[in-house]
């Protein structure tokens, strides 16, 4: 069970709404933000955070919320964990920067050796440090093409994927048109194929999960390799073991295993994007472990350093072979972020957060699956560990997206003290800190279910 001693609040009082959100102080900040910040992103609702404690956040007006999104799956060890705070303070007193791509420091070796031990790639491995998820994808693109000395110029990605918004990663992303609109031409030679979304299989809704996985693999063989590009020209296949921004979609097991067989057959690299699903989010260190497959490269960021900007690329030593001077950055592997990253791994191990993620995640899924018998608005419940998607639909028979209803559920939940966001077109994205205790998860689920029932009743009046 995760320790609670470091949470300086009474968890029995959470959630606690003292001023109807958004409160006056929050609205002041929201107004100022609109005049100072480029609004190229979309906020879910006017939550203005002041501080956090474990799985709880407090806004600037004093309201306490159960955090069901963990800062977009970043705060896996919770907010303000004392060991993280102490590690940051200790390292900041020593030195805060001295570029690791030009010089050396011990923290790099220590953290990289810890990564090597938890990453599910056998044999000799190498690490490259970045500052974010999108930068990890950019680096993996260069590594993939560079490994073949550009003799394999094509890469494959999947519809529904989100790999980032910088130029190379944006070419792989295919989650929402707005993420690419107005930025053409894209990076060339990126081919997108359907993803086996079991609830909405692109090859027919009546297919079983396994049949859907086989259909996608068959499409790749028959139509992509058979009619569009020879596999000998493909350097890598990029995939998310659980699609994140695309809707928390868990693919069939046979699909991931089939991808590995396909890439082995043609000598293509398999690049596993674990930016959102890594570091215990699914109840395993990395989501790929649920499928019994070893990729060639894993990209990571988000939860790696408890909110500090850090990312990494880990791959087989024989693949991580870019020549000297071909790839580097100034801030990747920042020493303060690495100090926090070391404690993230220690905390997940020592507080047994993988087990807690499995236990609480199964409870949350079970509650929403039971609710499907009472509420027509819930069409599908899926997920691994504490990476759970609850898909809302206007009609179960047609599976029409319930996008408006999703917005209502998220806003009303916020007003009642649960901070949760969406994914895909109409999916509630549930991803609390891994140290959330069962009793807080129960309260949050109670509130969410009550809100869903309310929205469901109101839409049929």
Helices and strands as residue ranges (DSSP letters): G 11-13, H 24-36, E 49-53, E 56-59, E 64-67, H 70-73, H 82-94, H 106-118, E 125-130, H 133-147, E 154-158, H 167-172, G 177-179, E 190-193, G 198-200, H 209-219, I 220-224, H 225-227, G 231-233, E 234-239, E 242-243, E 249-250, H 253-266, E 269-273, G 287-291, E 297-300, G 302-305, E 311-316, H 335-350, H 353-371, E 378-384, E 387-395, E 400-401, H 403-415, E 418-419, E 421-423, E 427-430, H 438-459
